[in-house]
């Protein structure tokens, strides 16, 4: 029997508690919720990190952050080791053609992932969009600009790209599924990422109920994006109305992305053969937790608890209520189609249960100290207190009830959902048990891949894209 096609969709910066499936006050993801009714919506999916350059390599290598090392060393990012296998490499040996459509450079050129796919398309690159048949997607985008763009402006950040991502993905699937090989498609939607700029047709979706002006909300979201570090340095002096502006724009960006996802899911259902579909997020987003914005520095549920829906794998129903991670889903799917998972560090969700989730991050080892998150905040307020935050590698172990945070400087146990109160002395047995588990994990699964890191070299266009996303100044 032919192996199924596999479509893995990553929604950038979408936290679980802002989605329909997780009981949010707004129906932001009706298309994803509909997919969940035909598949499995996992209650507790924990991302591997707070940032795309760490989380996506974990998804596509089946390994934990400290194993692949991308995004945890010197420089802006780093690349996947040349001799480390990726999912496209492994599935190629199973007869798959691998394709990626991504406008996030961390899910592409910067991390070295673009080179691993048989075909990689970036809907932000002129050369890609002006090539046949993608110029037709660009023409469709222009014809529907009143619904999918930010209006009459040359500012690229004001023009969401989810429509282009979906249309290009449909054209790629239509082409590649004509052949004999099954297709693995990785798709990355970036519009929920700051600066939360939904198209004109979605701009007022939530502003009326919030009692805010849509244009004012859009301007404030842009201002927050451009001055995020300054605002954090000042203690986030936002009024209730300003917070509602940010929520309205963020939620509208999620809703627009979900709308575009829906058109892709309809296409798959009606015109593509048997397909396993995975929809998740690489990380969440902070709205004042720990006095922070964006996805920086900390690893709590606002950042790590992400939506996860899998369709086409009814065997995964047994794990719906378990703590799961992306490496588990990838391990399960690759195993199902006969791929070599010997490198992978996940659990096969058809038969295994994960005892705890592990997330990792490291800020403060970049070459230029002025690019460090802490220093970018302290430039605006030298008295900003960084003592609660990590200086060395932060590794967190999360169960359904507790989260243990570990660095070289400290360990902190939290009883969920409270992630500020330290309860090391309140639950000494739990603290001792989880500390032992985490220590054992760090000494085994957490050890780095043996090969030295491949140095990064970014093109001018890539560096421009990183600046647009707020990663470079």
C-alpha positions as CSV (number, residue, x, y, z in Angstrom):
1,X,0.0,0.0,0.0
2,X,1.3,3.5,-0.9
3,X,2.5,5.6,2.0
4,X,0.4,8.7,2.9
5,X,1.4,12.2,2.1
6,X,2.5,14.2,5.2
7,X,1.7,17.9,5.7
8,X,3.3,19.5,8.7
9,X,2.0,23.1,9.4
10,X,3.7,25.4,11.9
11,X,1.9,28.5,13.1
12,X,4.5,31.0,14.4
13,X,4.0,32.4,17.9
14,X,0.5,31.0,18.6
15,X,-0.1,30.2,22.3
16,X,-2.6,27.5,23.0
17,X,-4.8,29.6,25.3
18,X,-5.6,31.9,22.4
19,X,-7.1,29.2,20.2
20,X,-10.7,27.9,19.9
21,X,-9.8,24.3,21.0
22,X,-8.4,25.5,24.3
23,X,-11.5,27.5,25.4
24,X,-10.4,31.0,24.4
25,X,-13.0,33.7,24.7
26,X,-12.8,34.4,21.0
27,X,-13.3,31.9,18.2
28,X,-9.9,32.6,16.6
29,X,-9.3,29.1,15.0
30,X,-12.5,27.6,13.7
31,X,-10.7,25.9,10.8
32,X,-8.2,24.3,13.2
33,X,-11.1,23.3,15.5
34,X,-12.9,21.6,12.6
35,X,-9.7,19.7,11.7
36,X,-9.6,18.6,15.4
37,X,-13.1,17.2,15.2
38,X,-11.8,14.8,12.4
39,X,-8.5,14.1,14.2
40,X,-6.9,14.4,17.6
41,X,-6.4,17.7,19.5
42,X,-3.8,17.3,22.2
43,X,-4.4,19.1,25.5
44,X,-0.8,19.6,26.5
45,X,1.7,20.0,23.7
46,X,4.9,21.6,25.1
47,X,7.3,23.3,22.6
48,X,11.0,22.6,22.8
49,X,11.9,26.3,23.1
50,X,10.8,29.9,23.0
51,X,12.2,30.6,19.6
52,X,11.9,29.4,16.0
53,X,15.6,28.7,15.4
54,X,15.6,26.2,18.3
55,X,12.1,24.7,18.0
56,X,11.9,24.0,14.3
57,X,15.2,22.2,14.2
58,X,13.9,20.0,17.0
59,X,10.8,19.2,14.9
60,X,12.8,18.4,11.8
61,X,15.6,16.4,13.4
62,X,13.6,14.6,16.1
63,X,16.1,15.8,18.7
64,X,16.1,18.1,21.8
65,X,17.7,21.5,21.6
66,X,20.9,20.7,23.4
67,X,21.4,17.7,21.1
68,X,21.2,19.6,17.8
69,X,22.6,22.8,19.3
70,X,21.0,25.2,16.8
71,X,20.3,28.6,18.4
72,X,22.0,27.8,21.6
73,X,25.5,29.0,20.8
74,X,27.4,32.1,19.7
75,X,26.0,34.2,16.9
76,X,22.4,34.9,15.8
77,X,21.6,31.2,15.3
78,X,23.9,28.5,13.9
79,X,23.1,25.7,11.5
80,X,22.2,22.0,11.8
81,X,25.3,19.9,11.8
82,X,26.1,18.6,8.3
83,X,26.1,14.9,9.3
84,X,22.9,15.1,11.4
85,X,19.9,13.7,9.5
86,X,16.7,15.7,9.0
87,X,13.2,14.5,8.4
88,X,13.5,15.3,4.7
89,X,16.6,13.2,4.4
90,X,15.0,10.3,6.2
91,X,11.8,10.4,4.3
92,X,13.7,10.6,1.0
93,X,14.9,7.1,1.7
94,X,11.3,6.0,2.1
95,X,10.4,7.3,-1.3
96,X,9.1,10.7,-0.4
97,X,9.6,14.0,-2.2
98,X,10.2,16.7,0.4
99,X,9.0,20.3,-0.1
100,X,9.0,23.3,2.2
101,X,7.1,26.6,2.0
102,X,8.3,29.1,4.6
103,X,8.7,32.8,4.9
104,X,10.5,32.5,8.2
105,X,14.3,32.5,7.6
106,X,14.8,30.4,10.7
107,X,12.7,27.7,9.2
108,X,14.9,27.9,6.1
109,X,18.2,29.4,5.0
110,X,19.6,30.5,8.4
111,X,19.4,27.1,10.1
112,X,20.4,25.2,7.0
113,X,17.0,23.5,6.6
114,X,16.4,25.0,3.2
115,X,19.2,22.8,1.8
116,X,17.7,19.6,3.1
117,X,14.5,19.7,1.1
118,X,14.2,18.6,-2.5
119,X,12.4,21.9,-3.1
120,X,12.3,25.0,-0.9
121,X,10.1,28.0,-1.7
122,X,10.1,31.3,0.2
123,X,7.0,33.5,-0.5
124,X,9.1,36.6,0.5
125,X,11.8,36.1,-2.1
126,X,11.3,37.9,-5.4
127,X,13.1,35.2,-7.4
128,X,10.8,32.5,-6.0
129,X,7.5,34.4,-6.5
130,X,8.4,35.6,-10.1
131,X,9.1,32.0,-11.2
132,X,6.4,29.9,-12.8
133,X,3.9,28.9,-11.4
134,X,4.2,31.1,-8.3
135,X,3.8,34.4,-10.3
136,X,0.2,33.3,-10.6
137,X,-0.1,33.2,-6.8
138,X,1.3,36.7,-6.7
139,X,-1.2,37.8,-9.3
140,X,-4.0,36.3,-7.3
141,X,-2.8,38.1,-4.2
142,X,-2.8,41.4,-6.1
143,X,-6.3,40.8,-7.4
144,X,-7.5,40.1,-3.8
145,X,-5.4,42.8,-2.2
146,X,-8.4,44.4,-0.6
147,X,-8.9,41.2,1.5
148,X,-5.4,40.0,2.0
149,X,-3.2,43.1,2.2
150,X,-2.6,46.0,4.6
151,X,-3.9,48.6,2.1
152,X,-2.0,51.1,-0.1
153,X,1.5,51.1,1.4
154,X,5.0,50.1,0.4
155,X,5.8,48.9,3.9
156,X,6.3,45.2,3.5
157,X,5.5,44.5,7.1
158,X,1.9,45.8,6.6
159,X,1.2,43.1,4.0
160,X,0.4,39.7,5.6
161,X,1.6,36.7,3.5
162,X,-0.6,33.8,4.7
163,X,-2.6,33.9,1.5
164,X,0.6,33.6,-0.5
165,X,1.9,30.8,1.7
166,X,-1.4,28.8,1.3
167,X,-1.7,29.4,-2.5
168,X,2.0,28.5,-3.2
169,X,1.6,25.4,-1.0
170,X,-1.5,24.3,-3.0
171,X,0.4,24.7,-6.3
172,X,3.3,22.8,-4.9
173,X,1.1,19.9,-3.7
174,X,-0.8,19.9,-7.0
175,X,2.5,19.5,-8.9
176,X,4.3,17.1,-6.7
177,X,1.4,14.7,-6.0
178,X,1.1,14.0,-9.8
179,X,4.2,11.8,-9.5
180,X,4.6,8.4,-8.1
181,X,6.3,9.5,-4.8
182,X,4.4,10.5,-1.7
183,X,5.0,14.1,-0.6
184,X,6.3,15.5,2.7
185,X,5.4,19.2,2.9
186,X,6.6,21.5,5.7
187,X,4.7,24.8,5.8
188,X,5.4,27.8,8.1
189,X,2.9,30.6,8.5
190,X,4.5,33.7,10.1
191,X,1.7,36.2,10.4
192,X,0.9,35.7,14.1
193,X,4.5,36.8,14.8
194,X,5.0,40.4,15.9
195,X,4.1,43.1,14.8
196,X,0.6,41.6,14.8
197,X,-0.5,43.2,11.5
198,X,-3.7,41.5,10.2
199,X,-5.0,42.5,6.7
200,X,-7.6,45.2,6.3
201,X,-10.5,42.7,6.1
202,X,-9.6,41.2,9.5
203,X,-8.5,44.4,11.3
204,X,-11.8,45.2,13.0
205,X,-12.7,41.6,13.8
206,X,-12.2,42.1,17.6
207,X,-11.8,45.8,18.1
208,X,-15.5,46.6,18.3
209,X,-16.1,44.2,21.2
210,X,-12.9,45.5,22.8
211,X,-14.1,49.1,22.5
212,X,-11.0,50.2,20.6
213,X,-10.3,51.9,17.3
214,X,-8.8,49.5,14.7
215,X,-6.4,52.0,13.3
216,X,-5.2,53.1,16.7
217,X,-4.8,49.4,17.7
218,X,-2.8,48.7,14.6
219,X,-0.5,51.7,15.2
220,X,0.0,50.7,18.8
221,X,0.9,47.1,17.9
222,X,3.5,48.5,15.5
223,X,4.8,50.9,18.1
224,X,5.1,48.1,20.6
225,X,7.0,46.0,18.1
226,X,9.5,48.7,17.4
227,X,10.0,49.8,21.0
228,X,9.4,46.5,22.8
229,X,12.7,46.6,24.8
230,X,12.1,50.1,25.9
231,X,8.6,49.3,27.1
232,X,9.9,46.3,29.0
233,X,12.5,48.5,30.6
234,X,9.8,50.8,31.8
235,X,7.7,48.0,33.3
236,X,5.1,47.8,30.5
237,X,3.1,50.9,31.5
238,X,0.1,49.9,29.3
239,X,-3.4,50.8,30.1
240,X,-6.2,48.2,29.9
241,X,-7.2,49.7,26.6
242,X,-3.7,49.3,25.2
243,X,-3.6,45.7,26.3
244,X,-6.9,45.1,24.5
245,X,-5.4,46.7,21.4
246,X,-2.6,44.2,21.4
247,X,-4.9,41.2,22.1
248,X,-7.2,42.4,19.3
249,X,-4.4,42.6,16.7
250,X,-2.7,39.4,17.8
251,X,-6.0,37.5,17.8
252,X,-7.0,38.9,14.4
253,X,-3.6,37.8,13.0
254,X,-4.3,34.3,14.3
255,X,-7.8,34.3,12.8
256,X,-6.5,35.4,9.4
257,X,-3.9,32.7,9.4
258,X,-6.5,30.2,10.4
259,X,-8.7,31.4,7.5
260,X,-5.9,30.8,5.0
261,X,-5.1,27.5,6.6
262,X,-8.7,26.5,6.0
263,X,-8.4,27.0,2.2
264,X,-5.3,24.7,2.2
265,X,-7.1,22.1,4.3
266,X,-10.1,22.1,1.9
267,X,-7.7,21.7,-1.0
268,X,-6.0,18.7,0.6
269,X,-9.3,17.1,1.5
270,X,-10.8,17.6,-2.1
271,X,-7.7,17.2,-4.4
272,X,-4.9,15.3,-2.6
273,X,-4.9,11.7,-1.7
274,X,-4.5,10.1,1.7
275,X,-2.7,12.7,3.9
276,X,-1.5,12.9,7.5
277,X,-1.9,16.6,8.6
278,X,-0.2,18.1,11.6
279,X,-0.9,21.6,12.7
280,X,1.0,23.1,15.7
281,X,3.0,26.2,16.7
282,X,6.7,26.5,17.3
283,X,6.2,28.5,20.5
284,X,3.8,30.9,22.1
285,X,3.9,34.6,23.0
286,X,4.2,36.7,26.1
287,X,1.8,39.5,27.1
288,X,3.2,40.8,30.3
289,X,4.2,37.5,32.0
290,X,7.4,38.2,33.9
291,X,7.2,41.8,32.7
292,X,8.0,40.7,29.1
293,X,6.7,40.9,25.6
294,X,7.2,38.7,22.5
295,X,9.0,35.4,23.1
296,X,12.0,36.1,25.2
297,X,14.0,34.8,28.0
298,X,11.5,32.6,30.0
299,X,10.0,29.1,29.4
300,X,6.6,29.1,31.0
301,X,3.3,28.0,29.5
302,X,2.6,31.3,27.8
303,X,5.6,30.4,25.7
304,X,5.7,26.6,25.6
305,X,2.1,25.5,25.6
306,X,1.1,25.3,22.0
307,X,-1.8,23.9,20.0
308,X,-1.4,20.6,18.3
309,X,-3.9,18.8,16.1
310,X,-3.1,15.7,14.1
311,X,-5.5,14.3,11.4
312,X,-5.1,11.0,9.6
313,X,-3.6,9.1,12.6
314,X,-6.5,7.8,14.7
315,X,-4.0,5.6,16.7
316,X,-2.9,8.8,18.5
317,X,-6.3,9.2,20.3
318,X,-4.9,7.3,23.3
319,X,-2.3,10.1,23.9
320,X,-4.8,13.0,23.7
321,X,-4.6,13.9,27.4
322,X,-0.8,13.2,27.9
323,X,2.0,15.7,27.9
324,X,3.5,15.5,24.4
325,X,6.2,17.2,22.3
326,X,6.8,17.7,18.7
327,X,9.6,15.1,18.6
328,X,7.0,12.6,19.7
329,X,4.6,13.3,16.8
330,X,7.4,13.3,14.3
331,X,8.9,10.0,15.7
332,X,5.4,8.4,15.5
333,X,4.7,9.5,11.9
334,X,8.2,8.7,10.5
335,X,8.0,5.3,12.2
336,X,4.5,4.6,10.7
337,X,5.9,5.1,7.2
338,X,9.0,3.0,7.7
339,X,11.6,5.7,8.3
340,X,14.8,5.3,10.4
341,X,14.1,6.9,13.8
342,X,17.3,5.8,15.4
343,X,18.5,9.4,15.8
344,X,15.2,10.6,17.2
345,X,14.6,11.2,20.9
346,X,10.8,11.2,21.1
347,X,8.2,8.7,22.1
348,X,6.0,6.6,19.7
349,X,2.6,7.9,20.8
350,X,0.8,4.8,19.5
351,X,2.2,2.8,22.4
352,X,4.4,5.0,24.7
353,X,3.7,7.7,27.2
354,X,6.0,10.6,27.8
355,X,6.8,11.0,31.6
356,X,7.7,14.7,31.3
357,X,8.4,17.4,28.7
358,X,11.7,19.2,28.2
359,X,12.2,22.8,26.9
360,X,15.5,24.6,26.6
361,X,16.8,28.1,25.8
362,X,20.0,30.1,26.1
363,X,20.2,33.9,25.9
364,X,23.4,35.8,26.6
365,X,26.0,34.0,24.5
366,X,25.8,36.0,21.3
367,X,28.9,37.6,20.0
368,X,27.8,41.2,20.3
369,X,26.7,41.9,23.9
370,X,24.5,44.7,22.7
371,X,22.3,42.1,21.0
372,X,21.6,40.2,24.2
373,X,18.0,40.5,25.3
374,X,19.0,41.6,28.8
375,X,21.3,44.3,27.5
376,X,18.8,45.6,24.9
377,X,16.4,46.2,27.9
378,X,19.1,47.6,30.2
379,X,20.1,50.2,27.5
380,X,16.8,51.9,28.3
381,X,16.9,51.2,32.1
382,X,20.3,50.2,33.7
383,X,18.4,49.3,36.9
384,X,16.2,46.6,35.2
385,X,16.4,43.6,37.4
386,X,17.7,40.5,35.5
387,X,18.3,38.3,38.6
388,X,15.2,36.2,38.0
389,X,16.4,35.2,34.6
390,X,18.9,32.7,33.4
391,X,22.5,33.4,32.5
392,X,23.4,29.8,31.5
393,X,21.5,27.2,29.6
394,X,17.9,27.0,30.9
395,X,16.3,23.6,30.9
396,X,12.8,23.0,32.2
397,X,11.2,19.7,33.0
398,X,7.3,19.9,32.9
399,X,4.8,17.3,34.1
400,X,1.0,17.8,34.2
401,X,1.4,19.3,37.7
402,X,4.9,20.8,38.1
403,X,7.6,22.6,36.2
404,X,11.2,22.4,37.3
405,X,13.6,25.1,36.0
406,X,17.3,24.4,36.0
407,X,20.4,26.5,35.2
408,X,24.0,26.4,36.4
409,X,23.0,29.1,39.0
410,X,19.7,27.8,40.4
411,X,16.8,25.3,40.4
412,X,13.2,26.4,40.9
413,X,10.1,24.2,41.2
414,X,6.7,25.6,40.4
415,X,3.3,24.1,41.1
416,X,1.2,24.7,37.9
417,X,-0.5,26.9,36.9
418,X,1.4,29.2,39.2
419,X,4.8,29.7,37.6
420,X,6.1,32.5,39.8
421,X,6.0,31.0,43.3
422,X,9.0,28.8,44.1
423,X,7.9,25.7,46.0
424,X,11.2,23.8,46.4
425,X,10.6,23.5,50.2
426,X,6.8,23.0,49.9
427,X,7.1,19.9,47.9
428,X,10.5,18.5,48.8
429,X,9.9,15.0,47.6
430,X,8.7,16.3,44.2
431,X,11.7,18.6,44.0
432,X,14.1,15.8,44.8
433,X,12.5,13.4,42.3
434,X,12.3,15.8,39.4
435,X,15.8,17.1,40.1
436,X,17.1,13.5,39.8
437,X,15.2,12.9,36.6
438,X,16.4,16.1,35.1
439,X,20.0,15.5,36.1
440,X,19.8,12.0,34.5
441,X,18.3,13.5,31.3
442,X,21.0,16.2,31.0
443,X,23.7,13.5,31.3
444,X,22.2,11.4,28.6
445,X,19.5,12.7,26.2
446,X,20.7,16.3,26.8
447,X,24.2,15.8,25.6
448,X,25.2,17.6,22.4
449,X,25.7,16.0,19.0
450,X,29.4,15.1,18.5
451,X,30.0,17.1,15.4
452,X,31.1,20.7,15.7
453,X,28.7,23.4,14.7
454,X,28.5,24.8,11.1
455,X,29.2,28.5,11.1
456,X,26.5,30.8,9.8
457,X,26.8,33.4,7.0
458,X,23.7,35.4,6.3
459,X,23.0,37.1,3.0
460,X,22.0,40.8,3.0
461,X,18.4,39.9,2.2
462,X,18.3,37.4,5.1
463,X,19.7,40.0,7.5
464,X,17.0,42.4,6.3
465,X,14.3,39.8,7.1
466,X,15.8,39.2,10.6
467,X,15.7,43.0,11.2
468,X,12.0,43.1,10.2
469,X,11.2,40.4,12.7
470,X,13.0,42.3,15.4
471,X,16.0,40.0,15.8
472,X,18.6,42.4,14.5
473,X,19.0,46.1,15.0
